[in-house]
Each structure stands twice: as C-alpha cells, then as structure tokens.
Amino acid sequence: AKDTNDILAQDAHLIQSFADLNALKQQGARTVISRAKGAYVYDSEGNELIDGIGGLWCVNIGHGNEEMVSAISNQLQTLDFYSTFYNFTHPAAAALAEKIAQLAPGHLNAVYFGNSGSVANDSAIRMLHHYNIRKGKPNKKLVLSRHGAYHGSTHLAMAMTTPGYSEGWHAASELVHHLRSPHHWREGGEMTEVEFLDALIDDLKQSIERIGAENICAFIAEPIQGAGGVVTAPAGYHKRAWEICQANDIKYVADEVVTAFGRLGHFFASEDVFGMVPDIITTAKGLTSGYQPLSATIVSDDIHEVISGPDGMFLHGMTYSGHPAAAAAGLTNIDIMEREGIPERVQTTGKQFENNLRGLMDIELVGEVRGSHFMMGIEFVKDRATKASHPAEAQVGLKVARACQKRGLIARPLGNVLILSPTLIMDAPMIDQIESTLRDAITEVAAGL
Ligand code: PMP
C-alpha cells in the first residue's frame, strides 16, 4: 500500500534497529528508487523526494551529474578493466592516487584502493599488523575502537563496530577493545563536557596501561560517529587521543568514510576540523560521490616504506582494486568539487543546515540535535528532563521518517534517532524546506504519541 511504501528498506543490513526491520518486513514496506537528478530522487510511483541522506552519506556532488557519467563511459571505452596488482597500474588509478595524496594531510602519501569502506578499514589493520611484524613486534595486534562506532561489515570491521551491532555476534572480538562512547549528552551523567573529556581520556590511558601498548597496533575512530547515531565527541577529544597514541607508538586510524570529501566543509576533516594528522585515513563513499564503488586506505610514508620494503612483498590485493571506471569517477568527482568549490560552500550552507536543524529543539519531542554541517542527527525523547526514550515499539524514528517521506523528504531512522546527510548541493531554499518538512513531520508524530 502506498502508505506503507514509504520507508527505506533497500538494504536490510543498513537498518540498525531490529525492531525497525521487523516492522518493515511485516508491512512489506519498500521504496523503489527509480531515478535521480541533482538533490532529488524519484520513486517508482513518480513521487519527487529530496534525498536527505545522499543515498547513504554518499552522493556529495548530487545525482545524475552528466560530466561524471561521460567520464565513466569514456574510461570504459579506453580501458575497461585491468587490476592494479603486481607491477600493473593504469593512468586513472595512478592519477587518482596522486591527487588523493596531494589533498590528504601531511605525510599521508600512499594510497591503497579497495571497493568499500569495510575493506578500507580491514586493510588498514592488516597493514599495521604487517608493519609490526616487519618491526619485530608480531604481538602488537589489538585495536582500540569505541562504543557507538561503525566501521563496516567485513569480519574485522564488524568486530571493530560497536558491540551488539550484530546481535549475539562476537567473533574476532579478541582483537578489539572498545573504549567508552564519546557521547556526552547520553553517557556523561552529571559531568561537564570538559570533565567528560577527561574521563574519556582516562579510559584510553588506563586501557593502554592494562592491555599494554606493546600489544596494541591501532586506535580507530570516526571523526563523528555516523551509523551510531551521529555522535560528536567533546571538543579536543581527537587531538588528545592522537597525542596519547603517538606517545605510545599506537597508530591512529581515522575512519573518514563519511566525513571526507566535503561533508564537514573540507576534503578531509582530520587535520582541518580536528587539528591532527592521523597515520592512516580510510575513505570511500564521497570519494566518487557514490557513482562507483571505491575506497582508499591512505597511509603515512613511514608505514608505506616499512610494508613495501625490500624484505618481502606485503601480499594484499583484490581484483577490483582501483577499477578504471571507479578511478575515473574519483578523479572527476574531485575535479568537480574543486572547480565548484563544494567543500568551501559547505562551510556556509552546511552551517546553515546545522543551525536550522538545531532550531528544532523547540519541539518537546526532540531531545538532542547533534552533528556538524551536512552530517546531522535528531534524537527523540519521551521526557526531556530525564532523557528517557520512547520504547522501541513506539518506533518514533520510523514514524517521523515516514511522515517526512509523505511530505517529500527522505530521512533515515535509526531507533529513536533520525539521520540527515543530504547531498552537498543544498541551497538556502532547500535547506529551509527540509527544516519545515522536519518540523511538520515531528509535530505530527508528537501529536499522535
Ligand atoms: N566506516 C564508516 C564510518 C561507515 O559509515 C561505513 C558505511 N556506512 C563504513 C565504514 C563501511 O563502508 P561500506 O559500507 O562501504 O563497506
């Protein structure tokens, strides 16, 4: 039925809440996205919808960009496929690696291409294991991650993701230790943000002491946790964590699968927003704006030199690494972003988006509006004073997402949180429209609870 045909269920694995998923299954709800252009998508029934989630924090330059389509098509006509393995490369992959190295901060100059964010993160840890083997420290293998993290769906990437994400699944967990969630509003109790920051840093220090730095290869963190509900850490957190990692010979892996390529107003957020230069940055999604599947694990000169050194090749490859069509998409995507000044524009439009959404705090159902620029989350509560949530069965996030979709806006429900991560080509009228749609949808749902 039309009423129930209004929610995002294309990718069951992307729906975090099992309650949401079961409800969708029961209702047979499924939206068929048939075509897309610019900031809009069109469903199979001809409805025009603002793509408020950028196809899943992905389509940064907007849908249906003809220059992208031609670049991919031209590439396929020139060289359809050759894997970048052994001593082979091709012009598009080589040029893209060079371009990424130029945009990435400081000493991050070596790029390994994969085909998903999960693979990028998995590869990062494999590389660090290999790095430590080469350095004569084969036991330095454990990864520090955090509660609330999402790092992907391969075996290790899922183990690094927040415990419980995949219910009842704990494989590979011996390789990962989860630090406290950095979510002040939910986890900070009576602490001020500064006190909470100190508590988080203490947790990091004590964990290193307990486990032993000689057993820890990496600390992995999203600059802003995405699929965990858009959670920003207290100001200064990443820089302090990075300093502690440096002091303990632990490599800092920044998972910029969502935050890179303009979403926070910069090509990479680590240095420009958070003031630190990680040892590895992983990225995907916005790298091609979703036009082709491509990821990059961008590593420091130090790591690259050690793992590609003369004493034996680091065997790690995959067929579609650096696919020509994907590399061409990446190059053209970056070219468009640079020419049109998209990251710079986001510094203004993204801030406006953030401010407008923060204005929704005047609705009682809204407990917290969080995030930055075009990466925002709205958490709904039953009681603002106690921060008590509605029970899962109330499906508040899902109801608001439906009410939005009825009004022409796609938003992503995650339990009691609604996620907004639109394309980066939003202008002021569109931003206002999203805000007023959200306001109407939330108000309607609040009245019916
Ligand atoms: N890291 C982060 C921060 C992500 O948000 C995601 C996907 N949403 C991934 C990794 C995994 O990427 P992929 O789905 O392309 O494997």
Residues whose N, C-alpha, C, O or C-beta is under 5 A from the ligand:
A	BS01	PMP	S116 G117 S118 V119 Y150 H151 G152 E222 G226 D255 V257 V258 A284
